[in-house]
Amino acid sequence: MIREIIILSRCVKRLKGNSAALNYEFHFKGVYRGEKIKKIMVLDKLSAGMSIDHEYLLKIKFITISGNILYGELLEYKNLDNVYVDL
């Protein structure tokens, strides 16, 4: 069973991974499934090309939690700069 998570967060760092995929670090302070989370690391196999200091709505596949870091794989994303809501 794939656990999908929806996250609203700011990208703080881009790291080169072991393969062609990039890893992104996202700001997060909170709890997931009873475990304290300090940041989120996202593996981007989609070559999304996300930018540092931009906010995103992310849909990720949960991989694991280690050392207060949640690891996941990017499934979909939306740059919040491109989202407009008419209230």
Secondary structure as GFF3:
##gff-version 3
##sequence-region A 1 87
A	DSSP	beta_strand	4	16	.	.	.	ID=ss1
A	DSSP	beta_strand	22	32	.	.	.	ID=ss2
A	DSSP	beta_strand	35	44	.	.	.	ID=ss3
A	DSSP	beta_strand	55	66	.	.	.	ID=ss4
A	DSSP	beta_strand	69	79	.	.	.	ID=ss5
A	DSSP	three_ten_helix	80	82	.	.	.	ID=ss6
###
